[in-house]
Every structure is written in structure tokens, then in C-alpha cells.
Amino acid sequence: MDLPFTIVLFVLTGVAAYLVCALNPAIIMARLVYKEDIRTKGSGNPGFTNFKRVYGNKVAWFVFALDIGKTVVVILGGILLLTAFGFDRNLVASFIGICALMGHVFPVWYRFVGGKGFLVWAVAIFFCDWKAGLVALAMMALFLFTKRYMSLAVLMFCSSGTIAIIVFAAIANIPYFWPVILIMTAGTVLVTVRHRENIVRIKNGTESKFYFKSRKDDKEAPSADKKD
């Protein structure tokens, strides 16, 4: 295959990842199940944590699975397709990952107003280097179970995961080191910026804490028959 074709294929695969991940499960499920717009509820963020706080566990974990699932599909699909045409696996994982993140954070389907992108970026980190993903997961668990701030745990996951990727990539002397590192750093910076309000609330002591058993479970979630 000639170079122009492979470049176009590379770009189009990224566009496809953007469009798929621009579909927001929290918005879709809130509309389908509760006939409401999650963006007008709670913190207003169309993501798993806010969905869980507003509606409880029953549907929230389905939203969680869909967010992860859509990202796995686009990144794994991109890797299988593009590596068959000679592209480097790490370069593909990071590129498709950032495209997926941009879709989730700036979705064309919702006037470019989306979620904060953590679950999407977490999947991208694991695909880029599973060892770095495990390091990040351990750091996240430590902060989540000791501090109970999901936003703080998220930021620790992304920052420690990115640092671990840099370290492991340098040790392994991977191809395309700088493009991969720059992309992964950019994604982590974007997720961090999207959590800036959470950072302020943590500093002020007003950030809500996270519990796996939702306090909402003891109450009835909004009826699925409730009208707009």
C-alpha cells in the first residue's frame, strides 16, 4: 500500500474513534431510563460519578461498562487494523486513545459539551502499557479508599499512569517515544483541566465523597415513567 493511503486510513480511523466515543452513555441512559437530562442534574457532568450520585447504582454501573466498552472497541479495533498496515502499536494506541478522549470531552453530537474523560483515558493508558495501567490503578485505589475523593483518585491514576508510561517506555526504548509520550501527557493534562472545579472543591473542603454503595440506593431512583 502506498503512503498516502495509509496516512488517510490512519486519520480516518482516528475520526471514527472520535465519533464513536462522542456518544455519551450517561446522557443516553438518563434520557432512556429516567426521561431526564443528566447535564441538568447534580454537578451537571455527564459522567459515571455524577450519574451514580443522582440515580444510584442500578444503571450507573451499566453506564460505567458502556464508557469502558466503547473505548476498548475503538482502540482495539484501531490497533488490529492499523498494525496490519505497518503502524507501531504504541503509536496507534496513544493516537486512537486521544481521539477517543476528544470525542468524549468535546462530542459533536452534544454541541461539543461532554464529560471529563477519565474512563476513556484510563482505558487508553492500559492499552498503551498495561504495566503502567496497573501502577495507576494501585495509586487510584490507595487514594480512593483513604481519601474517598473520586476526583483526586482519578487525577492520581492519570498522573501516575503517565509517569509510569514514560519510565517504562524509556527503559524499553520504544519506537516513536516522543510522539507517544507527548500524546499521553496531553491527554492527562486535558483530563486534569476538566477536573479543575473538583480541585477547587477539594481545596475548599466541599467536594462530595465517593462510596461504592450509593446513598441513593436506599431511596427510590427517579421513575422511568417520569416525563420531562
Backbone as CSV, one residue per row, in Angstrom:
resi,resn,N_x,N_y,N_z,CA_x,CA_y,CA_z,C_x,C_y,C_z
1,MET,0.838,-1.196,0.000,0.000,0.000,0.000,0.880,1.255,0.000
2,ASP,0.427,2.278,-0.736,1.241,3.481,-0.811,1.031,4.355,0.425
3,LEU,1.951,5.287,0.616,1.961,6.117,1.816,0.696,6.964,1.973
4,PRO,0.227,7.664,0.912,-0.988,8.476,1.078,-2.177,7.668,1.584
5,PHE,-2.336,6.437,1.088,-3.460,5.603,1.524,-3.364,5.293,3.014
6,THR,-2.180,4.909,3.471,-2.026,4.536,4.878,-2.214,5.738,5.802
7,ILE,-1.779,6.907,5.350,-1.973,8.118,6.158,-3.453,8.449,6.274
8,VAL,-4.169,8.362,5.141,-5.615,8.610,5.147,-6.318,7.598,6.047
9,LEU,-5.915,6.340,5.964,-6.505,5.296,6.802,-6.265,5.593,8.279
10,PHE,-5.061,6.029,8.605,-4.695,6.376,9.980,-5.605,7.486,10.503
11,VAL,-5.769,8.523,9.698,-6.591,9.670,10.097,-8.061,9.277,10.218
12,LEU,-8.576,8.529,9.241,-9.986,8.131,9.256,-10.309,7.227,10.440
13,THR,-9.357,6.392,10.823,-9.561,5.544,12.000,-9.678,6.401,13.255
14,GLY,-8.873,7.455,13.325,-8.974,8.391,14.443,-10.304,9.120,14.458
15,VAL,-10.783,9.516,13.281,-12.085,10.189,13.173,-13.204,9.257,13.630
16,ALA,-13.129,7.997,13.217,-14.134,7.010,13.627,-14.140,6.840,15.143
17,ALA,-12.950,6.804,15.744,-12.848,6.684,17.201,-13.480,7.895,17.886
18,TYR,-13.221,9.071,17.332,-13.818,10.296,17.872,-15.343,10.224,17.836
19,LEU,-15.899,9.834,16.699,-17.351,9.821,16.528,-18.027,8.793,17.432
20,VAL,-17.416,7.622,17.557,-17.991,6.582,18.423,-17.960,7.024,19.882
21,CYS,-16.838,7.554,20.319,-16.700,7.942,21.725,-17.382,9.267,22.040
22,ALA,-17.860,9.953,21.011,-18.663,11.151,21.234,-20.076,10.796,21.690
23,LEU,-20.441,9.512,21.569,-21.720,9.035,22.101,-21.562,8.843,23.604
24,ASN,-22.378,9.535,24.388,-22.217,9.544,25.840,-23.253,8.646,26.518
25,PRO,-22.817,7.531,27.116,-23.758,6.605,27.756,-24.571,7.232,28.887
26,ALA,-23.969,8.153,29.644,-24.695,8.784,30.749,-25.869,9.606,30.230
27,ILE,-25.638,10.361,29.174,-26.709,11.163,28.578,-27.781,10.254,27.996
28,ILE,-27.351,9.221,27.277,-28.284,8.308,26.616,-29.133,7.555,27.635
29,MET,-28.506,6.987,28.676,-29.244,6.187,29.649,-30.154,7.043,30.531
30,ALA,-29.717,8.249,30.875,-30.581,9.140,31.657,-31.831,9.488,30.864
31,ARG,-31.656,9.694,29.575,-32.792,10.016,28.714,-33.707,8.807,28.525
32,LEU,-33.130,7.642,28.284,-33.932,6.443,28.020,-34.649,5.930,29.268
33,VAL,-33.944,5.897,30.383,-34.495,5.279,31.590,-35.301,6.262,32.436
34,TYR,-34.774,7.474,32.616,-35.403,8.417,33.531,-36.059,9.610,32.843
35,LYS,-35.951,9.677,31.520,-36.545,10.782,30.760,-36.026,12.129,31.234
36,GLU,-34.746,12.164,31.606,-34.138,13.392,32.100,-32.804,13.650,31.409
37,ASP,-32.319,14.864,31.562,-31.011,15.237,31.031,-30.028,15.291,32.192
38,ILE,-29.084,14.358,32.234,-28.122,14.294,33.331,-27.316,15.582,33.453
39,ARG,-27.230,16.337,32.362,-26.465,17.584,32.378,-27.148,18.679,33.185
40,THR,-28.412,18.444,33.567,-29.138,19.407,34.409,-29.280,18.892,35.840
41,LYS,-28.616,17.781,36.143,-28.744,17.162,37.459,-27.392,17.131,38.178
42,GLY,-27.437,17.183,39.499,-26.211,17.078,40.286,-25.177,18.116,39.899
43,SER,-23.974,17.640,39.608,-22.886,18.542,39.215,-23.020,19.015,37.775
44,GLY,-23.905,18.350,37.020,-24.078,18.703,35.616,-23.144,17.970,34.683
45,ASN,-22.216,17.193,35.250,-21.278,16.456,34.400,-21.909,15.153,33.911
46,PRO,-21.888,14.912,32.593,-22.467,13.682,32.053,-21.495,12.513,32.131
47,GLY,-21.195,12.099,33.354,-20.248,11.009,33.550,-20.731,10.042,34.611
48,PHE,-19.969,8.979,34.816,-20.355,7.905,35.731,-20.587,8.386,37.158
49,THR,-19.647,9.159,37.708,-19.744,9.550,39.115,-20.993,10.375,39.383
50,ASN,-21.264,11.368,38.547,-22.459,12.189,38.733,-23.724,11.365,38.509
51,PHE,-23.701,10.487,37.512,-24.855,9.623,37.244,-25.150,8.764,38.474
52,LYS,-24.110,8.214,39.076,-24.267,7.355,40.253,-24.831,8.137,41.432
53,ARG,-24.368,9.353,41.630,-24.859,10.168,42.738,-26.321,10.554,42.539
54,VAL,-26.694,10.812,41.292,-28.058,11.261,41.005,-29.051,10.108,41.005
55,TYR,-28.691,8.992,40.352,-29.651,7.913,40.131,-29.371,6.635,40.914
56,GLY,-28.240,6.539,41.583,-27.921,5.320,42.309,-27.173,4.311,41.453
57,ASN,-26.986,3.123,42.022,-26.130,2.109,41.395,-26.750,1.363,40.228
58,LYS,-28.065,1.206,40.221,-28.707,0.255,39.315,-28.298,0.424,37.861
59,VAL,-28.340,1.639,37.364,-27.998,1.898,35.963,-26.586,2.461,35.838
60,ALA,-26.063,3.026,36.922,-24.755,3.694,36.867,-23.645,2.747,36.428
61,TRP,-23.662,1.520,36.937,-22.594,0.594,36.570,-22.718,0.137,35.123
62,PHE,-23.915,0.212,34.577,-24.097,-0.064,33.152,-23.471,1.058,32.335
63,VAL,-23.649,2.298,32.794,-23.007,3.450,32.155,-21.489,3.296,32.212
64,PHE,-21.000,2.876,33.359,-19.568,2.620,33.551,-19.056,1.619,32.515
65,ALA,-19.778,0.509,32.373,-19.370,-0.539,31.430,-19.415,-0.051,29.985
66,LEU,-20.414,0.749,29.651,-20.525,1.266,28.285,-19.393,2.239,27.964
67,ASP,-19.040,3.089,28.921,-17.933,4.031,28.705,-16.628,3.286,28.439
68,ILE,-16.384,2.256,29.247,-15.179,1.456,29.046,-15.270,0.668,27.751
69,GLY,-16.436,0.061,27.520,-16.615,-0.785,26.341,-16.409,-0.056,25.032
70,LYS,-16.963,1.152,24.915,-16.826,1.884,23.652,-15.358,2.205,23.374
71,THR,-14.603,2.485,24.445,-13.191,2.823,24.268,-12.364,1.601,23.914
72,VAL,-12.660,0.484,24.562,-11.967,-0.765,24.232,-12.186,-1.121,22.767
73,VAL,-13.418,-0.992,22.306,-13.743,-1.343,20.920,-12.950,-0.499,19.933
74,VAL,-12.924,0.830,20.141,-12.264,1.690,19.152,-10.740,1.548,19.198
75,ILE,-10.171,1.416,20.403,-8.710,1.294,20.482,-8.252,-0.074,19.989
76,LEU,-8.919,-1.129,20.435,-8.551,-2.470,19.980,-8.764,-2.610,18.481
77,GLY,-9.884,-2.081,17.994,-10.140,-2.117,16.555,-9.088,-1.358,15.774
78,GLY,-8.703,-0.184,16.298,-7.671,0.607,15.637,-6.332,-0.100,15.610
79,ILE,-5.987,-0.748,16.720,-4.719,-1.489,16.780,-4.710,-2.637,15.777
80,LEU,-5.791,-3.426,15.752,-5.863,-4.568,14.835,-5.794,-4.124,13.380
81,LEU,-6.466,-3.020,13.071,-6.492,-2.533,11.690,-5.164,-1.900,11.284
82,LEU,-4.692,-0.959,12.071,-3.544,-0.158,11.643,-2.209,-0.884,11.760
83,THR,-2.078,-1.763,12.742,-0.826,-2.531,12.815,-0.701,-3.489,11.635
84,ALA,-1.835,-3.885,11.068,-1.804,-4.739,9.875,-1.214,-3.995,8.680
85,PHE,-1.236,-2.660,8.754,-0.664,-1.839,7.687,0.703,-1.280,8.084
86,GLY,1.286,-1.832,9.131,2.656,-1.480,9.486,2.829,-0.398,10.525
87,PHE,1.737,0.119,11.076,1.871,1.164,12.091,2.288,0.565,13.433
88,ASP,3.042,1.330,14.202,3.510,0.890,15.512,2.346,0.809,16.495
89,ARG,2.318,-0.243,17.298,1.197,-0.474,18.210,1.044,0.640,19.244
90,ASN,2.134,1.061,19.864,2.055,2.104,20.883,1.606,3.435,20.301
91,LEU,2.078,3.727,19.096,1.663,4.958,18.430,0.171,4.922,18.140
92,VAL,-0.310,3.780,17.668,-1.740,3.630,17.368,-2.571,3.755,18.642
93,ALA,-2.158,3.060,19.704,-2.917,3.088,20.960,-3.032,4.504,21.512
94,SER,-1.936,5.246,21.479,-1.963,6.612,22.005,-2.780,7.536,21.105
95,PHE,-2.629,7.390,19.786,-3.361,8.252,18.857,-4.860,7.996,18.915
96,ILE,-5.263,6.728,18.843,-6.690,6.411,18.910,-7.238,6.781,20.287
97,GLY,-6.417,6.607,21.321,-6.839,6.980,22.665,-7.145,8.462,22.791
98,ILE,-6.281,9.319,22.237,-6.520,10.760,22.336,-7.711,11.168,21.481
99,CYS,-7.924,10.493,20.354,-9.106,10.768,19.524,-10.378,10.388,20.266
100,ALA,-10.345,9.239,20.949,-11.491,8.802,21.746,-11.765,9.789,22.877
101,LEU,-10.704,10.259,23.522,-10.847,11.228,24.610,-11.458,12.529,24.108
102,MET,-10.991,13.015,22.974,-11.535,14.248,22.402,-13.014,14.083,22.076
103,GLY,-13.384,12.896,21.590,-14.788,12.641,21.296,-15.646,12.686,22.544
104,HIS,-15.150,12.104,23.623,-15.918,12.068,24.873,-16.016,13.453,25.510
105,VAL,-14.932,14.204,25.469,-14.892,15.516,26.117,-15.541,16.601,25.260
106,PHE,-15.330,16.528,23.951,-15.882,17.530,23.028,-16.726,16.838,21.956
107,PRO,-17.883,16.277,22.332,-18.683,15.474,21.399,-19.477,16.308,20.401
108,VAL,-19.319,15.986,19.146,-20.051,16.696,18.106,-21.551,16.480,18.244
109,TRP,-21.945,15.319,18.794,-23.375,15.003,18.921,-24.074,15.851,19.979
110,TYR,-23.324,16.446,20.903,-23.913,17.214,22.012,-23.347,18.631,22.058
111,ARG,-23.144,19.205,20.885,-22.655,20.581,20.769,-21.324,20.778,21.490
112,PHE,-20.493,19.758,21.449,-19.124,19.805,21.958,-19.038,20.004,23.475
113,VAL,-20.114,19.643,24.175,-20.109,19.702,25.641,-20.253,18.279,26.164
114,GLY,-19.160,17.725,26.697,-19.179,16.330,27.118,-18.681,16.117,28.529
115,GLY,-18.221,14.901,28.797,-17.768,14.526,30.129,-16.321,14.907,30.379
116,LYS,-15.787,14.407,31.469,-14.418,14.750,31.862,-13.387,13.776,31.315
117,GLY,-13.842,12.614,30.862,-12.973,11.740,30.078,-12.118,10.740,30.814
118,PHE,-12.312,10.593,32.130,-11.404,9.713,32.864,-11.455,8.259,32.401
119,LEU,-12.649,7.675,32.322,-12.737,6.256,31.972,-12.143,5.983,30.597
120,VAL,-12.403,6.886,29.671,-11.836,6.742,28.325,-10.313,6.773,28.389
121,TRP,-9.779,7.716,29.136,-8.323,7.861,29.202,-7.681,6.736,29.993
122,ALA,-8.387,6.214,30.976,-7.870,5.078,31.743,-7.675,3.867,30.839
123,VAL,-8.642,3.632,29.959,-8.522,2.524,29.002,-7.334,2.759,28.074
124,ALA,-7.160,4.005,27.632,-6.041,4.334,26.742,-4.699,4.069,27.424
125,ILE,-4.600,4.400,28.700,-3.359,4.152,29.444,-3.065,2.661,29.514
126,PHE,-4.081,1.858,29.787,-3.891,0.408,29.845,-3.454,-0.150,28.494
127,PHE,-4.045,0.339,27.412,-3.670,-0.147,26.089,-2.260,0.288,25.709
128,CYS,-1.862,1.478,26.160,-0.523,1.958,25.830,0.537,1.138,26.565
129,ASP,0.278,0.820,27.835,1.193,-0.026,28.609,0.428,-0.585,29.804
130,TRP,0.117,-1.867,29.776,-0.694,-2.466,30.839,0.005,-2.395,32.195
131,LYS,1.341,-2.418,32.188,2.075,-2.311,33.457,1.859,-0.933,34.077
132,ALA,1.894,0.088,33.248,1.624,1.445,33.728,0.191,1.549,34.233
133,GLY,-0.718,0.865,33.554,-2.111,0.847,33.985,-2.278,0.251,35.370
134,LEU,-1.534,-0.812,35.652,-1.609,-1.443,36.974,-1.041,-0.535,38.059
135,VAL,0.057,0.148,37.736,0.626,1.116,38.680,-0.400,2.208,38.984
136,ALA,-1.020,2.717,37.928,-2.020,3.774,38.080,-3.219,3.294,38.886
137,LEU,-3.647,2.065,38.631,-4.794,1.505,39.346,-4.501,1.366,40.837
138,ALA,-3.290,0.963,41.161,-2.891,0.839,42.569,-2.901,2.202,43.261
139,MET,-2.395,3.220,42.574,-2.384,4.569,43.140,-3.803,5.096,43.312
140,MET,-4.646,4.815,42.335,-6.039,5.255,42.416,-6.743,4.605,43.604
141,ALA,-6.552,3.299,43.760,-7.183,2.578,44.867,-6.725,3.129,46.213
142,LEU,-5.435,3.417,46.318,-4.885,3.958,47.559,-5.577,5.255,47.949
143,PHE,-5.695,6.173,46.998,-6.291,7.476,47.296,-7.807,7.403,47.433
144,LEU,-8.444,6.502,46.679,-9.898,6.395,46.765,-10.333,5.835,48.119
145,PHE,-9.620,4.817,48.594,-10.021,4.182,49.849,-9.560,4.950,51.087
146,THR,-8.561,5.810,50.929,-8.089,6.581,52.079,-8.708,7.976,52.139
147,LYS,-8.923,8.591,50.976,-9.449,9.958,50.933,-10.920,10.032,50.540
148,ARG,-11.399,9.018,49.801,-12.798,8.945,49.359,-13.179,10.033,48.359
149,TYR,-12.211,10.673,47.765,-12.492,11.643,46.710,-12.216,10.981,45.363
150,MET,-13.271,10.720,44.597,-13.085,10.081,43.300,-12.244,10.952,42.380
151,SER,-12.497,12.258,42.391,-11.757,13.158,41.507,-10.258,13.131,41.812
152,LEU,-9.895,13.094,43.084,-8.483,13.027,43.467,-7.879,11.700,43.024
153,ALA,-8.627,10.619,43.211,-8.159,9.297,42.789,-7.968,9.238,41.281
154,VAL,-8.879,9.877,40.552,-8.795,9.938,39.088,-7.519,10.654,38.655
155,LEU,-7.253,11.787,39.275,-6.064,12.560,38.910,-4.786,11.807,39.254
156,MET,-4.805,11.066,40.348,-3.642,10.254,40.707,-3.447,9.122,39.705
157,PHE,-4.548,8.537,39.245,-4.457,7.485,38.227,-3.785,8.028,36.973
158,CYS,-4.301,9.142,36.470,-3.795,9.682,35.207,-2.341,10.133,35.315
159,SER,-2.006,10.834,36.388,-0.636,11.343,36.522,0.361,10.213,36.746
160,SER,0.038,9.290,37.646,0.966,8.183,37.907,1.054,7.247,36.710
161,GLY,-0.069,7.062,36.008,-0.054,6.224,34.814,0.823,6.803,33.722
162,THR,0.736,8.111,33.541,1.548,8.768,32.517,3.030,8.724,32.874
163,ILE,3.345,8.972,34.133,4.744,8.891,34.573,5.282,7.480,34.376
164,ALA,4.465,6.482,34.719,4.887,5.085,34.550,5.105,4.745,33.080
165,ILE,4.244,5.264,32.207,4.416,5.043,30.767,5.753,5.616,30.302
166,ILE,6.068,6.824,30.754,7.338,7.458,30.378,8.521,6.607,30.834
167,VAL,8.461,6.140,32.077,9.560,5.335,32.627,9.710,4.026,31.869
168,PHE,8.607,3.299,31.699,8.670,2.001,31.018,9.059,2.155,29.551
169,ALA,8.571,3.219,28.915,8.905,3.453,27.509,10.385,3.776,27.352
170,ALA,10.925,4.545,28.287,12.351,4.884,28.235,13.215,3.646,28.455
171,ILE,12.809,2.806,29.396,13.563,1.581,29.675,13.551,0.652,28.463
172,ALA,12.369,0.538,27.832,12.231,-0.364,26.683,12.725,0.264,25.383
173,ASN,12.997,1.581,25.425,13.442,2.302,24.228,12.486,2.053,23.056
174,ILE,11.199,2.331,23.292,10.177,2.036,22.284,10.314,2.947,21.072
175,PRO,9.863,2.481,19.906,9.817,3.359,18.728,8.813,4.494,18.974
176,TYR,9.008,5.605,18.307,8.097,6.752,18.409,7.926,7.205,19.862
177,PHE,9.022,7.186,20.605,8.964,7.522,22.029,8.335,8.890,22.257
178,TRP,8.850,9.916,21.590,8.369,11.271,21.855,6.933,11.509,21.418
179,PRO,6.505,11.052,20.235,5.083,11.212,19.890,4.153,10.543,20.900
180,VAL,4.505,9.329,21.314,3.673,8.605,22.283,3.615,9.350,23.613
181,ILE,4.764,9.784,24.101,4.828,10.470,25.396,4.088,11.804,25.348
182,LEU,4.252,12.542,24.270,3.571,13.835,24.143,2.063,13.660,24.084
183,ILE,1.600,12.648,23.349,0.160,12.390,23.256,-0.404,12.000,24.617
184,MET,0.273,11.089,25.307,-0.225,10.626,26.601,-0.200,11.745,27.641
185,THR,0.820,12.584,27.583,0.885,13.721,28.505,-0.236,14.713,28.218
186,ALA,-0.488,14.966,26.936,-1.554,15.894,26.546,-2.912,15.402,27.035
187,GLY,-3.156,14.105,26.902,-4.420,13.545,27.363,-4.603,13.699,28.862
188,THR,-3.549,13.458,29.607,-3.611,13.593,31.062,-3.818,15.045,31.471
189,VAL,-3.175,15.960,30.772,-3.379,17.390,31.045,-4.834,17.771,30.794
190,LEU,-5.418,17.266,29.701,-6.812,17.579,29.383,-7.752,17.058,30.471
191,VAL,-7.551,15.819,30.895,-8.398,15.255,31.955,-8.243,16.064,33.243
192,THR,-7.024,16.481,33.546,-6.773,17.287,34.744,-7.491,18.627,34.668
193,VAL,-7.409,19.286,33.520,-8.084,20.572,33.329,-9.591,20.415,33.479
194,ARG,-10.122,19.309,32.975,-11.564,19.060,33.076,-12.000,18.855,34.533
195,HIS,-11.060,18.545,35.400,-11.372,18.356,36.823,-10.995,19.574,37.667
196,ARG,-10.775,20.713,37.034,-10.302,21.883,37.772,-11.303,22.325,38.848
197,GLU,-12.603,22.216,38.571,-13.589,22.608,39.577,-13.551,21.657,40.772
198,ASN,-13.311,20.374,40.489,-13.182,19.403,41.586,-11.979,19.730,42.461
199,ILE,-10.888,20.149,41.823,-9.676,20.505,42.566,-9.956,21.664,43.517
200,VAL,-10.707,22.654,43.024,-11.064,23.801,43.865,-11.934,23.352,45.033
201,ARG,-12.906,22.456,44.755,-13.792,21.985,45.827,-13.041,21.155,46.865
202,ILE,-12.072,20.356,46.413,-11.253,19.596,47.368,-10.484,20.556,48.271
203,LYS,-9.918,21.585,47.668,-9.164,22.587,48.426,-10.051,23.291,49.445
204,ASN,-11.325,23.530,49.051,-12.262,24.233,49.931,-12.998,23.297,50.885
205,GLY,-12.785,21.989,50.723,-13.453,21.020,51.591,-14.912,20.800,51.273
206,THR,-15.330,21.105,50.039,-16.740,20.965,49.661,-16.977,19.860,48.632
207,GLU,-15.940,19.129,48.268,-16.084,18.054,47.283,-16.821,16.861,47.903
208,SER,-17.769,16.291,47.159,-18.511,15.125,47.642,-17.604,13.902,47.666
209,LYS,-17.815,13.044,48.654,-17.030,11.819,48.746,-17.732,10.683,48.015
210,PHE,-16.948,9.675,47.645,-17.448,8.568,46.830,-17.588,7.309,47.672
211,TYR,-18.734,6.635,47.504,-18.969,5.356,48.174,-19.481,4.359,47.144
212,PHE,-18.940,3.133,47.191,-19.357,2.126,46.219,-20.827,1.767,46.394
213,LYS,-21.292,1.704,47.641,-22.716,1.522,47.878,-23.314,2.903,47.957
214,SER,-24.051,3.265,46.928,-24.570,4.622,46.839,-25.579,4.904,47.933
215,ARG,-25.493,6.099,48.516,-26.503,6.521,49.483,-27.872,6.588,48.808
216,LYS,-27.837,6.731,47.487,-29.067,6.849,46.716,-29.816,5.530,46.667
217,ASP,-29.117,4.409,46.890,-29.750,3.099,46.784,-30.842,2.903,47.825
218,ASP,-30.747,3.621,48.927,-31.755,3.495,49.968,-33.002,4.303,49.648
219,LYS,-32.901,5.060,48.563,-34.040,5.858,48.133,-34.466,5.392,46.756
220,GLU,-35.640,5.739,46.381,-36.120,5.335,45.064,-35.548,6.268,44.020
221,ALA,-34.915,5.691,43.001,-34.400,6.498,41.898,-35.569,7.063,41.135
222,PRO,-35.369,8.151,40.370,-36.451,8.738,39.598,-37.137,7.696,38.743
223,SER,-38.430,7.764,38.710,-39.195,6.772,37.953,-38.896,6.847,36.478
224,ALA,-38.860,5.678,35.832,-38.615,5.622,34.396,-39.764,6.217,33.630
225,ASP,-40.927,6.371,34.314,-42.107,6.915,33.635,-42.210,8.422,33.785
226,LYS,-41.265,9.009,34.527,-41.321,10.446,34.755,-41.138,11.209,33.460
227,LYS,-41.972,12.195,33.241,-41.937,12.970,31.998,-41.036,14.171,32.157
228,ASP,-40.653,14.767,31.012,-39.815,15.966,31.026,-40.549,17.116,31.697
